[in-house]
Amino acid sequence: MSRPSRRELPYSTCSVEGVLNLIDGKWKIVILYKLLKGTLRFNEIRRQIPAVTQRMLTNQLRELEADGLVTRTVYAQVPPRVEYSLSERGMSLEPVLMALKAWGDAHLPSSQAKAA
């Protein structure tokens, strides 16, 4: 029996669980944090997060776009140029992302905190 996709899972009445359903995934929070600095192309994101595979980055970006947190802009040129940026909804996560960073800076060993 196949597992239902994350889109089919019902949201809980708990808003924390609902938010976690949107940003779950190993790389989503890191991607959102990197996009806080501005628009990036796919390979720019990949260079900033060297541990993520191309396939995983593609999947995570697609889910973030489907959830309305990231905007994907395709330019009709050869070769095609695709840029990713935070949507207005994604930008509204800035205080949450900055709070996570501040907590990490304060509570993680410096080697772990500097890696992000």
N, C-alpha and C positions, 0 to 999 in steps of 0.2 A: 504494500500500500504506500502510495507516495505521500510525502509530507506536504501540507498545504503551504502555499507561498505566503510570505510575510504580509502581503497585501490582503490576504483572505482572513488573517487572524483578527478577531474582534478586539477593539480597544477596551481596556478596562475602565471602570468608573474612576480609577485613580489617575490623576493627571501626570504624576511622576512616571507611572508605567507607560502612559501614552507617549510621553516625550521620549522615553527610552526605546519605545518601538520605532520612533522616527530616526533616532541617531545610533541604533545598535549597529554593530559591525566593528571589526577591529580598527579600521582606518577612517571611519566617517568623521569622528571628532577631530582627528588630525587634519584631514582634508579641509574641514570647515575652518579650523584655526589658520591654516596656510592661506585660505582665500580671504581671510579678514584683511590681509595686506593689500588686496586688489585682485584684478583679473589675471588669470594665469592660463597658459596653454597646457595641454595634456602632458607633454614632456617636461615642462617646467615643474609641474606638480610632482611628476615621477622623480625628477632630480632632487627635489626637496624632501621626498620620502623614499629613500633608496631601498628600504626593506620591502616595499609593496611590489607585488608582481603586476605586470601590465594587465592581465586578466582581472585581478582583484580590483585594481584601481578603476578599470572600466566599469565593473559591476557596481562598485560603491558610488561612483559618479552618476550612473544611471538611476540608482535608487534615490540618491539625494535630489536629482532632477525630478523624478516622478513624485517625490514628496513635497516638491515646491521649495526646497531649501537652496538649490543651486540652479542657475540659469546657464544654459548651453547656447552659445552663439556660433553658427556656422557661416563662414564667409565664402561666397561663390567665387573661388579663384583656383588656379592650378599651381601648386598642389593645394588642396583644401586646407583652410585654417579654421580651427575650432578653439574657442576660448570659453573658459568657465569662470563664473563669478557668483557671488552670493546674491540671492534674490532678497527682496525686502524682508521676507519671512526669515531667511537665513541670517540676515544682518541682525535681526532681533535676538539671535542667540549670542551676540557678542558679550553681554555681561556674564552669561553662563560660562562661555569659553574662557574669558579672562579670569573668572573666579576659579576655574579648574587649574589654570596656569599658576595663579597666585598660590593656591593650596599646594601644588606640586613643588613650586619654588621653596615653599616654607617647610614641607614635610618629607620630601624625597631626598635621598642622598644626592649630592651634587652631580655625580656621574649620570644618574638617571634623569634628573631634572634638565641637564644641559642637552641631552639627546634630542629633545623635542625642539 
